[in-house]
């Protein structure tokens, strides 16, 4: 019989653990956003690159910061899931970016809400919120697994 780190009936993902994980994920996300913005600004300004090229490169930079922050910070106690966790992480983040673009496209072109405020609310507000939920789920489910972790409560 193995020792259980948690009493019967109490799951390992307590409210405190969820808050800690969400806070770590949010902090890493803010750092990744700052890296994305800084790289984009430098590539568009002094480097003189076009907006699509600059955004593609800044997206890779932001994803790299997010992956490192989550791997060595938020999910450091979990092993990567599968043979290519970095590729899966980038795919999850690309899916999040598509969610943001889809929200913007539906609002702007589908609903005819074309003001700058409407674009900001749909893309950076609603789109970002939905994309963040997708990224959180994808990162903890598809990229970093609690399976095989020492001290994991298994019910």
C-alpha positions as CSV (number, residue, x, y, z in Angstrom):
1,X,0.0,0.0,0.0
2,X,1.4,3.3,-1.0
3,X,1.4,6.4,1.2
4,X,-1.1,9.1,0.1
5,X,0.0,12.7,0.3
6,X,-3.6,13.8,0.6
7,X,-6.3,12.5,2.9
8,X,-9.1,10.5,1.3
9,X,-11.7,12.6,-0.5
10,X,-9.4,15.6,-0.9
11,X,-8.1,16.1,-4.5
12,X,-4.5,17.3,-5.2
13,X,-5.9,20.2,-7.2
14,X,-7.2,22.1,-4.2
15,X,-8.3,25.7,-4.5
16,X,-4.9,26.9,-3.3
17,X,-3.1,24.8,-5.9
18,X,-5.4,26.1,-8.7
19,X,-4.8,29.7,-7.6
20,X,-1.0,29.1,-7.5
21,X,-1.1,27.5,-11.0
22,X,-3.2,30.3,-12.4
23,X,-1.1,33.0,-10.9
24,X,2.1,31.4,-12.3
25,X,0.5,31.0,-15.7
26,X,-0.7,34.6,-15.7
27,X,2.7,35.9,-14.6
28,X,4.5,34.0,-17.4
29,X,1.8,35.2,-19.8
30,X,2.5,38.8,-18.9
31,X,6.3,38.3,-19.5
32,X,5.6,36.6,-22.8
33,X,3.3,39.5,-23.8
34,X,6.0,42.0,-22.9
35,X,8.6,40.1,-24.9
36,X,6.2,39.9,-27.9
37,X,5.5,43.6,-27.8
38,X,9.1,44.6,-27.3
39,X,10.3,42.5,-30.2
40,X,7.5,43.6,-32.5
41,X,8.2,47.3,-31.7
42,X,11.9,46.9,-32.4
43,X,11.4,44.9,-35.6
44,X,8.7,47.4,-36.9
45,X,10.7,50.5,-35.9
46,X,14.5,50.4,-36.0
47,X,14.7,47.1,-38.0
48,X,12.2,48.3,-40.6
49,X,10.5,45.0,-41.1
50,X,6.9,44.7,-42.4
51,X,4.1,44.2,-39.9
52,X,3.4,40.5,-40.8
53,X,7.1,39.5,-40.6
54,X,7.6,41.5,-37.4
55,X,4.5,39.9,-35.8
56,X,5.5,36.4,-36.8
57,X,8.9,36.8,-35.3
58,X,7.6,38.5,-32.2
59,X,5.1,35.7,-31.8
60,X,7.9,33.1,-31.8
61,X,9.8,35.2,-29.3
62,X,6.7,35.5,-27.0
63,X,6.0,31.8,-27.3
64,X,9.6,31.0,-26.4
65,X,9.5,33.1,-23.3
66,X,6.1,31.5,-22.3
67,X,7.4,28.0,-22.9
68,X,10.6,28.6,-20.8
69,X,8.6,30.3,-18.1
70,X,6.0,27.5,-17.8
71,X,8.6,24.7,-18.1
72,X,10.9,26.1,-15.5
73,X,8.4,28.0,-13.4
74,X,4.7,27.2,-13.4
75,X,5.0,23.5,-14.4
76,X,8.5,22.7,-13.2
77,X,7.2,19.8,-11.1
78,X,5.6,18.2,-14.1
79,X,7.3,16.3,-16.9
80,X,6.7,17.3,-20.5
81,X,4.1,15.1,-22.2
82,X,5.1,13.4,-25.4
83,X,8.3,13.6,-27.4
84,X,7.9,17.1,-28.7
85,X,6.4,19.3,-26.0
86,X,7.8,22.5,-27.4
87,X,6.1,21.9,-30.8
88,X,2.8,21.1,-29.1
89,X,3.1,24.3,-27.0
90,X,3.6,26.4,-30.1
91,X,0.6,24.7,-31.7
92,X,-1.6,25.5,-28.7
93,X,-0.4,29.1,-28.8
94,X,-1.0,29.3,-32.5
95,X,-4.6,28.0,-31.9
96,X,-5.0,30.7,-29.3
97,X,-3.9,33.3,-31.8
98,X,-6.4,32.0,-34.3
99,X,-9.2,32.2,-31.7
100,X,-8.3,35.9,-31.2
101,X,-8.4,36.5,-35.0
102,X,-11.7,34.6,-35.3
103,X,-13.3,36.7,-32.7
104,X,-12.1,39.9,-34.4
105,X,-13.2,38.7,-37.8
106,X,-16.7,37.7,-36.6
107,X,-17.2,41.0,-34.9
108,X,-15.8,43.2,-37.6
109,X,-16.9,41.4,-40.8
110,X,-19.8,39.2,-39.6
111,X,-21.5,41.6,-37.2
112,X,-20.4,44.8,-38.9
113,X,-19.0,46.3,-35.7
114,X,-16.1,48.2,-37.3
115,X,-15.1,50.8,-34.8
116,X,-11.7,50.7,-33.2
117,X,-13.3,50.2,-29.9
118,X,-15.3,47.2,-31.2
119,X,-12.2,45.7,-32.7
120,X,-10.3,46.1,-29.4
121,X,-13.1,44.6,-27.4
122,X,-13.5,41.6,-29.7
123,X,-9.9,40.9,-30.4
124,X,-8.0,42.0,-27.4
125,X,-10.8,41.6,-24.9
126,X,-13.1,38.7,-25.7
127,X,-10.6,37.0,-28.0
128,X,-7.8,37.2,-25.5
129,X,-10.0,35.8,-22.7
130,X,-11.1,32.8,-24.8
131,X,-7.6,32.3,-26.1
132,X,-6.2,32.4,-22.6
133,X,-8.6,29.7,-21.5
134,X,-7.6,27.5,-24.5
135,X,-3.9,28.1,-23.8
136,X,-4.2,27.3,-20.1
137,X,-6.1,24.1,-20.8
138,X,-3.7,23.1,-23.7
139,X,-0.6,23.8,-21.7
140,X,-1.6,21.8,-18.6
141,X,-3.3,19.0,-20.5
142,X,-1.3,18.5,-23.7
143,X,2.1,19.9,-22.9
144,X,2.9,19.4,-19.2
145,X,1.4,16.3,-17.5
146,X,1.0,15.4,-13.9
147,X,1.2,11.7,-14.8
148,X,4.1,10.0,-13.1
149,X,4.8,13.0,-10.9
150,X,6.0,12.0,-7.4
151,X,3.4,12.9,-4.8
152,X,0.5,13.2,-7.2
153,X,-2.8,12.2,-5.7
154,X,-4.5,9.5,-7.9
155,X,-7.8,9.1,-6.1
